[in-house]
Amino acid sequence: MREPTLKAFGQEVRHWRAERRLSQEVLADQCGFHRTYIGQIERGERNPSLINVLTLCRHLGVSLPEFFIRYEAALGTFA
């Protein structure tokens, strides 16, 4: 279950980042993360902490409920 969960989460980060027309590098800089960390999250290779999820959502300009509503829908595509 972990891999589909992380892939769906990463897909949502990529969706919101692309919608805001941010590069991985710009988002990483705004969040205080390394660019490779954003790429690893988007590929489902990293399991970000709650603090990092909150940071991502804040800098993507999306609320947690809004983010996770889309996430739940995306999760079904990886099951």
NUKE-74590 format. One line per field, with one value per residue (C-alpha): residue number from 1; residue in three letters; x, y, z. Coordinates in nm, 4 decimals, m for minus. Layout:
<nodes>
n <- [NUM | ...]
res <- [ala | ...]
c1 <- [X | ...]
c2 <- [Y | ...]
c3 <- [Z | ...]
</nodes>
This chain:
<nodes>
n <- [1 | 2 | 3 | 4 | 5 | 6 | 7 | 8 | 9 | 10 | 11 | 12 | 13 | 14 | 15 | 16 | 17 | 18 | 19 | 20 | 21 | 22 | 23 | 24 | 25 | 26 | 27 | 28 | 29 | 30 | 31 | 32 | 33 | 34 | 35 | 36 | 37 | 38 | 39 | 40 | 41 | 42 | 43 | 44 | 45 | 46 | 47 | 48 | 49 | 50 | 51 | 52 | 53 | 54 | 55 | 56 | 57 | 58 | 59 | 60 | 61 | 62 | 63 | 64 | 65 | 66 | 67 | 68 | 69 | 70 | 71 | 72 | 73 | 74 | 75 | 76 | 77 | 78 | 79]
res <- [met | arg | glu | pro | thr | leu | lys | ala | phe | gly | gln | glu | val | arg | his | trp | arg | ala | glu | arg | arg | leu | ser | gln | glu | val | leu | ala | asp | gln | cys | gly | phe | his | arg | thr | tyr | ile | gly | gln | ile | glu | arg | gly | glu | arg | asn | pro | ser | leu | ile | asn | val | leu | thr | leu | cys | arg | his | leu | gly | val | ser | leu | pro | glu | phe | phe | ile | arg | tyr | glu | ala | ala | leu | gly | thr | phe | ala]
c1 <- [0.0000 | 0.2893 | 0.3999 | 0.0557 | 0.0028 | 0.3319 | 0.2805 | m0.0661 | 0.0719 | 0.3532 | 0.1105 | m0.0863 | 0.2230 | 0.3130 | m0.0428 | m0.0556 | 0.3013 | 0.2326 | m0.0982 | 0.0903 | 0.3587 | 0.6361 | 0.9506 | 1.0705 | 1.3611 | 1.1403 | 0.9033 | 1.1954 | 1.3518 | 1.0243 | 0.9806 | 1.3426 | 1.3913 | 1.6455 | 1.5209 | 1.5951 | 1.3678 | 1.0723 | 1.1517 | 1.1701 | 0.8343 | 0.6738 | 0.8067 | 0.6766 | 1.0255 | 1.0041 | 0.7571 | 0.7436 | 0.6788 | 0.3627 | 0.5594 | 0.6837 | 0.3316 | 0.2030 | 0.4932 | 0.4254 | 0.0547 | 0.1212 | 0.3641 | 0.1400 | m0.1470 | m0.3783 | m0.5552 | m0.4977 | m0.8608 | m0.8501 | m0.5178 | m0.6356 | m0.9725 | m0.7850 | m0.5333 | m0.8111 | m0.9358 | m0.5817 | m0.5145 | m0.7749 | m0.5743 | m0.2770 | m0.4667]
c2 <- [0.0000 | 0.2381 | 0.2732 | 0.3605 | 0.6052 | 0.7836 | 0.7835 | 0.9383 | 1.1985 | 1.2825 | 1.3093 | 1.5678 | 1.7710 | 1.7698 | 1.8687 | 2.1693 | 2.2748 | 2.2603 | 2.4425 | 2.7276 | 2.7090 | 2.6566 | 2.4628 | 2.2049 | 2.4361 | 2.7393 | 2.5377 | 2.3818 | 2.7225 | 2.8656 | 2.5685 | 2.5564 | 2.2104 | 2.0779 | 2.0486 | 1.6762 | 1.6267 | 1.7698 | 1.5346 | 1.2368 | 1.3282 | 1.3642 | 1.0216 | 0.8598 | 0.7852 | 0.9909 | 0.9927 | 1.3563 | 1.4422 | 1.6210 | 1.9452 | 1.9118 | 1.8359 | 2.1498 | 2.3500 | 2.2192 | 2.2998 | 2.6481 | 2.7299 | 2.5688 | 2.7841 | 2.4905 | 2.3909 | 2.0469 | 1.9420 | 2.0510 | 1.8754 | 1.5501 | 1.5447 | 1.5262 | 1.2852 | 1.0416 | 1.0403 | 0.9927 | 0.7081 | 0.4963 | 0.5110 | 0.3443 | 0.0696]
c3 <- [0.0000 | 0.0650 | m0.2969 | m0.4393 | m0.1539 | m0.2183 | m0.5957 | m0.5585 | m0.3173 | m0.5580 | m0.8476 | m0.6518 | m0.5679 | m0.9376 | m1.0345 | m0.8016 | m0.8869 | m1.2604 | m1.2202 | m1.0528 | m1.3235 | m1.0705 | m1.1453 | m0.8958 | m0.8207 | m0.7462 | m0.5254 | m0.3413 | m0.2838 | m0.1507 | 0.0842 | 0.1965 | 0.0424 | m0.2053 | m0.5651 | m0.5722 | m0.2700 | m0.4653 | m0.7556 | m0.5215 | m0.3676 | m0.7114 | m0.8172 | m0.4969 | m0.3691 | m0.0481 | 0.2383 | 0.3535 | 0.7174 | 0.8236 | 0.8617 | 0.5026 | 0.3746 | 0.5463 | 0.4008 | 0.0501 | 0.0700 | 0.2039 | m0.0784 | m0.3395 | m0.2170 | m0.1523 | 0.1682 | 0.3155 | 0.2610 | m0.1033 | m0.1581 | m0.0005 | m0.1761 | m0.5076 | m0.3522 | m0.2569 | m0.6160 | m0.7498 | m0.5082 | m0.6864 | m1.0097 | m0.8366 | m0.6527]
</nodes>
